[in-house]
Amino acid sequence: MNARSSVLDRAKSALQDDFLRGAVHFTTDRLRNRKQAVTEDFGHWEAWRDRGEAIRRHTIEHLDFYLGQFADNLERLGAHVHFCADASEALAAVTDIVRAKAAKRVVKSKSMVTEEIHLNHHLEELGVQVVETDLGEYIVQLAGETPSHIIIPAIHKTREQIKALFEADGGQNLTTETRDLVAFARRRLREMYLTADIGITGCNFAIAETGSMALFTNEGNADLVANLPKTHIVFMGMERILPTLADLEVFAHLLPKSATGQNTITYLSLITGPRRAGDGDGPEEMHVIILDNGRSRQLGDPDFQAVLHCIRCGACLNVCPVYRQIGGHAYGSVYPGPIGAVLSPLLEGGEAYQDLPYASSLCGACYEACPVKIPLHDMLVKERQRYVAKTGGKTGEKAAFATYRVAFSDHRRYLSAIRVARRLQGGFAKDGVIRAKIGPLAGWTDRRDFPALGQQTFREWWMARKRGTRRG
């Protein structure tokens, strides 16, 4: 979908896709219920959230120190560290590495940062074959699409669609059984691991005190990507840092429980530099690309610095009533859901994605779900405020709120307005509700019943009661 089109237009399109809505509901319900069960069994979940929030807050408040410590330790281990201000610098760094290695094939394990800078497209323009190795990412790559969920990127695909994609990629006589589809992907990807020139992974967390990078996966493919090719490139957002290994223990609980409802992740891999003498495996050369790309603009901002606390678990998507109706592609951004509605306008700047903060009910469910207590609902309101302050807002909205202010600032005008509205609703109200599609209310009454005004306001009822008491 076109990211420059309106989120409302994209949402309307998504609402016509019954399979998508059913798949999103089924998957988010399952993830949410698993999380609730595992956190209840684990116990003291709010205390763990408090600890996670405190670690992330401390780290971001001292980000320059921890990034410097991390880079120093990595370089002592023999890795190359590249600090990149934006996407163009990051792509230039990758280009230099690819050309130096005369690379023809790259294997990847899921990285939101590489999606953010459109790395795959850039490498393909250089003539390099790029192969995603996470099963969900592999599926959406074959479909020529982008992920629709941070954790489960192919949530919107049917088994029949996956079967057709795999058969077009070289599979024969496949069924729609999970074991057959997975077996084909495993065979196909193994040959890619063994013949790749470069492996590229993301980074869930970087550990400042050791220069290590932690990868959380359920498929084990990240270990193959990181260890089999001779060159390993790691992409990480500059905020993906933790001070110590002891801090990682906290997030080894918070991340899998929040993301997929697992007590522990299947594979937690720590990578500490390239291969050293005596090591049985590992890359001969390692590059770590640390990307800013708009993140540093949030540092010191009391309204938005906490967005950098995010650990990309996707828990906010699973509880969001908007995401659960329209899925991820309707956001038109790499980052969907509540976190995307906040983060995308901040990273992108300009006019792109400025309507995303309006794709929210402001119910606060995202804050309750967030393992590090990011107040996304408050940030959405503040982004709306900034947008209105910058643009002046819509003429119709300004007129409506001006009228509201006049009517509700004086009780006599308020009562008069109520009496007028009660008469005007007569032709539209039935059984206490308004179902007709009326002007700017059509977006509401199209899918909901709008409550009609009662025959009496509380003030009118109260005054009538007082008069009856006095007569008695």
C-alpha positions as CSV (number, residue, x, y, z in Angstrom):
1,M,0.0,0.0,0.0
2,N,1.1,3.6,-0.6
3,A,2.4,5.1,2.6
4,R,1.6,8.6,1.3
5,S,-2.1,7.8,1.0
6,S,-4.5,8.5,3.9
7,V,-4.5,6.0,6.7
8,L,-8.3,6.3,6.5
9,D,-8.3,5.2,2.9
10,R,-6.0,2.2,3.7
11,A,-8.1,1.3,6.7
12,K,-11.3,1.3,4.5
13,S,-9.6,-1.1,2.1
14,A,-8.5,-3.4,5.0
15,L,-12.0,-3.5,6.4
16,Q,-13.2,-5.1,3.2
17,D,-10.8,-8.0,3.6
18,D,-12.7,-10.5,5.8
19,F,-9.9,-13.0,5.9
20,L,-7.4,-10.4,7.1
21,R,-9.7,-9.3,9.9
22,G,-10.4,-12.8,11.0
23,A,-6.7,-13.7,10.9
24,V,-5.7,-10.6,12.8
25,H,-8.3,-11.2,15.5
26,F,-7.4,-14.9,15.8
27,T,-3.7,-14.3,16.2
28,T,-3.8,-11.3,18.4
29,D,-6.4,-13.0,20.7
30,R,-4.1,-16.0,21.0
31,L,-1.0,-13.9,21.7
32,R,-2.8,-11.7,24.2
33,N,-4.3,-14.7,26.1
34,R,-1.0,-16.5,26.2
35,K,0.7,-13.4,27.6
36,Q,-2.0,-13.1,30.3
37,A,-1.6,-16.7,31.3
38,V,2.2,-16.8,31.4
39,T,2.5,-13.5,33.3
40,E,-0.1,-14.5,35.9
41,D,1.8,-17.8,36.5
42,F,5.1,-15.9,36.6
43,G,3.9,-13.5,39.2
44,H,4.9,-10.0,40.3
45,W,4.5,-8.8,36.7
46,E,4.0,-5.2,37.6
47,A,7.3,-5.2,39.6
48,W,9.1,-6.7,36.5
49,R,7.5,-3.9,34.4
50,D,8.7,-1.3,36.8
51,R,12.3,-2.8,36.7
52,G,12.2,-2.9,32.9
53,E,11.1,0.7,32.6
54,A,13.7,1.8,35.1
55,I,16.5,0.1,33.2
56,R,15.4,1.5,29.8
57,R,14.9,5.0,31.3
58,H,18.4,5.0,32.9
59,T,20.0,3.7,29.7
60,I,18.4,6.3,27.4
61,E,19.2,9.1,29.8
62,H,22.9,8.0,29.5
63,L,22.8,6.7,25.9
64,D,26.0,8.5,24.8
65,F,28.0,6.8,27.5
66,Y,26.7,3.3,26.9
67,L,27.0,3.6,23.2
68,G,30.7,4.7,23.6
69,Q,31.4,1.8,26.0
70,F,29.7,-0.7,23.7
71,A,31.7,0.5,20.6
72,D,35.0,0.5,22.4
73,N,34.5,-3.0,23.6
74,L,33.4,-4.2,20.2
75,E,36.4,-2.7,18.5
76,R,38.8,-4.3,21.0
77,L,37.2,-7.6,20.0
78,G,38.1,-6.9,16.4
79,A,34.7,-5.8,15.1
80,H,34.2,-2.7,12.9
81,V,31.6,-0.1,14.2
82,H,29.8,2.3,12.0
83,F,27.8,5.1,13.4
84,C,25.3,6.3,10.8
85,A,23.2,9.5,11.0
86,D,20.6,8.4,8.6
87,A,19.5,5.8,6.0
88,S,21.8,7.1,3.3
89,E,24.9,6.7,5.5
90,A,23.9,3.2,6.6
91,L,23.3,2.1,3.0
92,A,26.6,3.6,1.9
93,A,28.4,1.6,4.7
94,V,26.8,-1.6,3.5
95,T,27.6,-0.8,-0.1
96,D,31.3,-0.5,0.8
97,I,31.3,-3.8,2.6
98,V,29.4,-5.7,-0.2
99,R,31.7,-4.3,-2.9
100,A,34.9,-5.1,-0.8
101,K,33.7,-8.7,-0.5
102,A,32.4,-8.9,-4.1
103,A,29.2,-10.4,-2.5
104,K,26.6,-12.0,-4.7
105,R,24.3,-13.5,-2.1
106,V,23.2,-12.2,1.4
107,V,21.1,-14.0,3.9
108,K,19.2,-12.1,6.6
109,S,17.5,-12.7,9.9
110,K,14.7,-10.3,10.6
111,S,15.6,-6.7,11.4
112,M,13.1,-3.9,11.6
113,V,16.0,-1.4,11.1
114,T,16.8,-2.9,7.6
115,E,13.1,-2.6,6.8
116,E,13.2,1.0,7.9
117,I,16.0,1.9,5.5
118,H,14.8,-0.4,2.6
119,L,18.0,-2.3,2.6
120,N,16.7,-5.2,0.5
121,H,15.8,-3.0,-2.4
122,H,19.1,-1.2,-2.2
123,L,21.1,-4.5,-2.3
124,E,19.0,-5.8,-5.2
125,E,19.9,-2.6,-7.1
126,L,23.5,-3.5,-6.5
127,G,23.0,-6.9,-8.1
128,V,23.0,-8.8,-4.8
129,Q,20.5,-11.6,-4.1
130,V,18.9,-11.0,-0.7
131,V,17.2,-13.9,1.1
132,E,15.1,-13.5,4.2
133,T,15.4,-16.6,6.4
134,D,12.8,-16.1,9.1
135,L,9.8,-18.1,7.8
136,G,7.3,-15.3,8.0
137,E,9.8,-12.8,6.4
138,Y,10.6,-15.4,3.7
139,I,6.9,-15.6,2.9
140,V,6.3,-11.9,2.6
141,Q,9.5,-11.5,0.6
142,L,8.3,-14.0,-2.0
143,A,5.0,-12.1,-2.1
144,G,6.7,-8.8,-2.6
145,E,5.1,-7.4,0.5
146,T,6.1,-5.9,3.8
147,P,5.5,-7.4,7.3
148,S,2.1,-6.8,8.8
149,H,3.1,-7.5,12.4
150,I,6.3,-6.9,14.3
151,I,6.5,-10.5,15.6
152,I,4.4,-12.5,13.1
153,P,5.0,-10.8,9.7
154,A,2.9,-13.1,7.6
155,I,-0.2,-13.0,9.7
156,H,-2.3,-12.0,6.7
157,K,-1.4,-15.0,4.5
158,T,-3.5,-18.2,4.0
159,R,-2.0,-21.6,3.7
160,E,-3.1,-21.8,0.1
161,Q,-1.4,-18.5,-0.6
162,I,1.8,-19.7,1.1
163,K,1.7,-23.0,-0.8
164,A,1.4,-21.1,-4.1
165,L,4.3,-18.9,-3.2
166,F,6.5,-21.8,-2.3
167,E,5.6,-23.7,-5.5
168,A,6.5,-20.7,-7.6
169,D,9.9,-20.6,-5.7
170,G,10.7,-24.2,-6.7
171,G,8.5,-26.4,-4.6
172,Q,6.7,-29.3,-6.2
173,N,3.6,-31.2,-5.1
174,L,3.3,-29.3,-1.9
175,T,0.3,-29.6,0.4
176,T,-1.1,-27.0,2.7
177,E,0.1,-29.0,5.7
178,T,2.4,-27.0,8.0
179,R,5.0,-29.8,8.1
180,D,5.2,-29.9,4.3
181,L,5.5,-26.1,3.9
182,V,8.1,-25.8,6.7
183,A,10.1,-28.7,5.2
184,F,10.3,-27.0,1.8
185,A,11.4,-23.7,3.4
186,R,14.0,-25.6,5.4
187,R,15.5,-27.3,2.4
188,R,15.4,-24.1,0.3
189,L,17.0,-22.0,2.9
190,R,19.8,-24.4,3.9
191,E,21.4,-24.1,0.5
192,M,21.3,-20.3,0.9
193,Y,23.1,-20.4,4.3
194,L,25.9,-22.5,2.8
195,T,26.5,-20.3,-0.3
196,A,26.0,-16.8,1.2
197,D,28.8,-14.3,1.2
198,I,27.4,-12.1,3.9
199,G,25.0,-12.7,6.8
200,I,22.9,-9.8,8.1
201,T,21.0,-9.8,11.4
202,G,19.3,-7.4,13.6
203,C,20.0,-6.9,17.3
204,N,17.4,-7.2,20.1
205,F,19.8,-5.8,22.6
206,A,23.5,-4.7,22.7
207,I,25.4,-5.1,26.0
208,A,27.6,-2.2,26.7
209,E,29.9,-3.8,29.4
210,T,30.9,-6.8,27.1
211,G,30.4,-5.6,23.5
212,S,27.9,-8.5,23.0
213,M,24.8,-8.5,20.9
214,A,21.7,-10.6,22.0
215,L,19.4,-12.2,19.4
216,F,16.0,-13.6,20.4
217,T,14.6,-16.2,17.9
218,N,12.3,-19.2,17.8
219,E,13.7,-20.7,14.6
220,G,17.4,-20.8,15.1
221,N,18.0,-19.2,11.7
222,A,19.8,-16.2,13.1
223,D,22.6,-18.4,14.4
224,L,23.1,-19.8,10.9
225,V,23.1,-16.3,9.4
226,A,25.6,-15.0,11.9
227,N,28.0,-17.9,11.9
228,L,28.1,-19.6,8.4
229,P,29.0,-16.7,6.1
230,K,32.5,-15.3,6.4
231,T,31.2,-11.7,7.0
232,H,28.5,-10.8,9.5
233,I,26.8,-7.4,9.5
234,V,24.6,-6.4,12.5
235,F,22.1,-3.6,12.2
236,M,20.8,-1.9,15.4
237,G,18.9,1.2,16.2
238,M,21.0,3.4,18.5
239,E,18.6,2.8,21.4
240,R,18.9,-1.0,21.4
241,I,21.5,-0.9,24.2
242,L,21.6,-2.3,27.8
243,P,24.3,-1.5,30.4
244,T,25.0,-5.0,31.7
245,L,24.4,-8.7,31.2
246,A,22.4,-8.6,34.5
247,D,20.0,-6.1,32.8
248,L,19.6,-8.6,29.9
249,E,18.2,-11.1,32.4
250,V,15.3,-8.8,33.0
251,F,14.5,-8.5,29.4
252,A,15.0,-12.3,28.8
253,H,11.7,-12.5,30.8
254,L,9.9,-9.4,29.6
255,L,10.4,-9.8,25.9
256,P,9.2,-13.4,25.2
257,K,6.4,-13.2,27.7
258,S,5.1,-9.9,26.2
259,A,5.7,-10.9,22.6
260,T,4.5,-14.5,22.2
261,G,3.4,-15.6,25.7
262,Q,6.5,-17.8,26.1
263,N,8.2,-18.3,29.4
264,T,11.5,-18.3,27.7
265,I,12.6,-17.7,24.1
266,T,13.7,-20.8,22.2
267,Y,17.1,-19.4,21.1
268,L,18.8,-16.6,23.0
269,S,22.2,-16.1,21.3
270,L,25.0,-13.9,22.5
271,I,27.5,-12.8,19.8
272,T,30.6,-11.1,21.1
273,G,32.8,-10.1,18.2
274,P,34.1,-12.1,15.2
275,R,35.8,-15.5,15.3
276,R,38.9,-15.6,17.5
277,A,41.7,-18.2,17.5
278,G,40.4,-21.4,18.8
279,D,36.8,-20.7,18.0
280,G,35.0,-23.5,16.2
281,D,32.8,-21.2,14.2
282,G,31.8,-17.6,13.6
283,P,32.4,-15.0,11.0
284,E,35.9,-13.9,10.1
285,E,34.8,-10.3,9.9
286,M,32.1,-8.4,11.7
287,H,30.6,-5.0,11.1
288,V,28.0,-3.3,13.4
289,I,26.0,-0.5,11.9
290,I,24.4,1.7,14.6
291,L,21.7,3.8,13.1
292,D,20.3,7.2,14.3
293,N,17.8,8.0,11.6
294,G,15.7,10.5,13.7
295,R,16.1,8.7,17.0
296,S,18.4,11.3,18.6
297,R,15.8,14.0,17.9
298,Q,13.7,12.5,20.8
299,L,16.6,12.7,23.3
300,G,15.8,15.4,25.9
301,D,12.2,15.8,24.7
302,P,10.0,15.3,27.8
303,D,7.1,14.3,25.6
304,F,8.7,11.7,23.5
305,Q,12.1,10.5,24.9
306,A,10.4,7.5,26.4
307,V,9.5,6.1,22.9
308,L,13.1,5.0,22.7
309,H,12.4,2.6,25.6
310,C,10.5,0.3,23.2
311,I,11.8,-3.3,23.0
312,R,9.8,-4.2,19.9
313,C,7.7,-6.9,21.5
314,G,4.5,-6.1,19.6
315,A,2.3,-6.4,22.8
316,C,0.7,-3.0,22.1
317,L,-0.5,-4.3,18.7
318,N,-2.3,-7.3,20.2
319,V,-4.5,-5.2,22.4
320,C,-5.1,-2.2,20.1
321,P,-8.7,-2.0,19.0
322,V,-7.7,-0.2,15.8
323,Y,-4.9,-2.6,14.8
324,R,-7.1,-5.5,15.5
325,Q,-9.6,-4.2,12.9
326,I,-7.3,-3.1,10.1
327,G,-4.0,-5.0,10.5
328,G,-0.5,-3.7,9.9
329,H,-0.4,-2.7,6.3
330,A,-3.0,0.0,6.8
331,Y,-0.5,2.0,8.8
332,G,1.6,2.4,5.6
333,S,4.8,2.2,7.8
334,V,7.4,-0.3,8.8
335,Y,6.1,0.1,12.4
336,P,2.4,-0.6,12.7
337,G,0.0,-0.4,15.7
338,P,0.3,2.1,18.5
339,I,4.1,2.2,18.6
340,G,4.1,2.8,14.9
341,A,1.5,5.6,15.2
342,V,3.9,7.4,17.6
343,L,7.3,6.4,16.2
344,S,6.8,6.7,12.4
345,P,5.9,10.5,12.5
346,L,8.8,11.1,14.9
347,L,11.4,9.3,12.7
348,E,10.2,10.4,9.4
349,G,9.4,14.1,10.1
350,G,7.7,16.3,7.6
351,E,4.2,15.5,6.5
352,A,4.5,11.7,6.0
353,Y,2.6,9.7,8.6
354,Q,1.2,12.8,10.3
355,D,-2.3,11.2,10.2
356,L,-1.2,8.1,12.1
357,P,-1.7,9.5,15.6
358,Y,-5.4,9.9,14.7
359,A,-5.6,6.1,14.1
360,S,-6.3,5.5,17.7
361,S,-9.1,5.3,20.2
362,L,-6.8,6.6,23.0
363,C,-8.1,3.8,25.2
364,G,-4.7,3.3,26.9
365,A,-4.7,-0.5,26.4
366,C,-1.2,-0.1,24.8
367,Y,0.2,1.4,28.0
368,E,-1.3,-1.4,30.1
369,A,0.3,-4.0,27.8
370,C,3.7,-2.4,27.4
371,P,6.4,-4.3,29.4
372,V,8.3,-1.0,29.9
373,K,5.3,1.3,30.5
374,I,5.6,3.6,27.5
375,P,2.7,6.1,27.7
376,L,1.8,5.7,24.1
377,H,-1.7,7.1,24.5
378,D,-0.3,10.3,26.0
379,M,2.2,10.6,23.2
380,L,-0.6,10.2,20.6
381,V,-2.4,13.1,22.1
382,K,0.7,15.2,22.2
383,E,1.5,14.4,18.5
384,R,-2.0,15.5,17.6
385,Q,-1.5,18.8,19.6
386,R,1.8,19.5,17.8
387,Y,0.2,18.8,14.4
388,V,-2.7,21.2,15.1
389,A,-0.3,23.8,16.4
390,K,1.8,23.5,13.3
391,T,-0.9,23.4,10.7
392,G,-3.7,25.3,12.4
393,G,-6.0,22.3,12.2
394,K,-9.0,21.6,9.9
395,T,-11.4,24.5,9.4
396,G,-14.5,22.3,10.1
397,E,-13.0,21.1,13.4
398,K,-12.0,24.6,14.5
399,A,-15.5,25.8,13.8
400,A,-17.1,22.9,15.6
401,F,-15.0,23.4,18.7
402,A,-15.5,27.1,18.7
403,T,-19.3,26.5,18.7
404,Y,-18.8,24.0,21.4
405,R,-16.9,26.5,23.5
406,V,-19.6,29.1,23.1
407,A,-22.4,26.8,23.9
408,F,-20.8,25.0,26.9
409,S,-19.2,28.1,28.6
410,D,-22.6,29.4,29.8
411,H,-25.3,27.3,31.3
412,R,-28.1,29.3,29.6
413,R,-26.6,28.8,26.1
414,Y,-26.0,25.1,27.0
415,L,-29.7,24.6,27.8
416,S,-30.8,26.4,24.7
417,A,-28.4,24.3,22.6
418,I,-29.8,21.1,24.1
419,R,-33.4,22.1,23.4
420,V,-32.6,22.9,19.8
421,A,-30.6,19.7,19.3
422,R,-33.5,17.7,20.8
423,R,-35.9,19.1,18.2
424,L,-33.5,18.6,15.3
425,Q,-32.9,14.9,16.1
426,G,-36.5,14.1,15.9
427,G,-36.4,12.8,12.3
428,F,-33.3,10.7,12.9
429,A,-33.8,9.2,16.4
430,K,-35.5,5.8,16.9
431,D,-35.6,3.7,20.0
432,G,-33.1,6.0,21.7
433,V,-30.4,5.9,19.1
434,I,-29.4,7.6,15.8
435,R,-28.5,5.3,13.0
436,A,-28.7,7.7,10.1
437,K,-25.5,8.7,8.4
438,I,-25.4,12.5,9.1
439,G,-22.7,14.7,7.9
440,P,-19.5,14.5,9.9
441,L,-21.1,11.9,12.2
442,A,-21.4,9.4,9.3
443,G,-18.0,7.8,10.2
444,W,-19.5,7.0,13.6
445,T,-23.1,6.1,12.7
446,D,-21.9,3.9,9.8
447,R,-20.7,1.2,12.3
448,R,-22.2,2.3,15.6
449,D,-25.4,3.6,17.1
450,F,-25.1,7.2,18.3
451,P,-27.1,7.7,21.5
452,A,-30.0,10.2,21.0
453,L,-30.5,13.0,23.5
454,G,-32.9,12.1,26.3
455,Q,-36.2,13.8,26.8
456,Q,-34.8,15.4,29.9
457,T,-31.3,16.5,30.9
458,F,-30.2,15.7,34.4
459,R,-30.5,19.4,35.3
460,E,-34.1,19.5,34.0
461,W,-35.0,16.4,35.9
462,W,-33.4,17.8,39.1
463,M,-35.3,21.1,38.8
464,A,-38.5,19.3,38.3
465,R,-37.9,17.1,41.3
466,K,-37.1,20.1,43.4
467,R,-40.4,21.8,42.3
468,G,-42.3,18.6,43.2
469,T,-40.7,18.4,46.6
470,R,-41.6,22.0,47.4
471,R,-45.2,21.4,46.4
472,G,-45.4,18.3,48.6
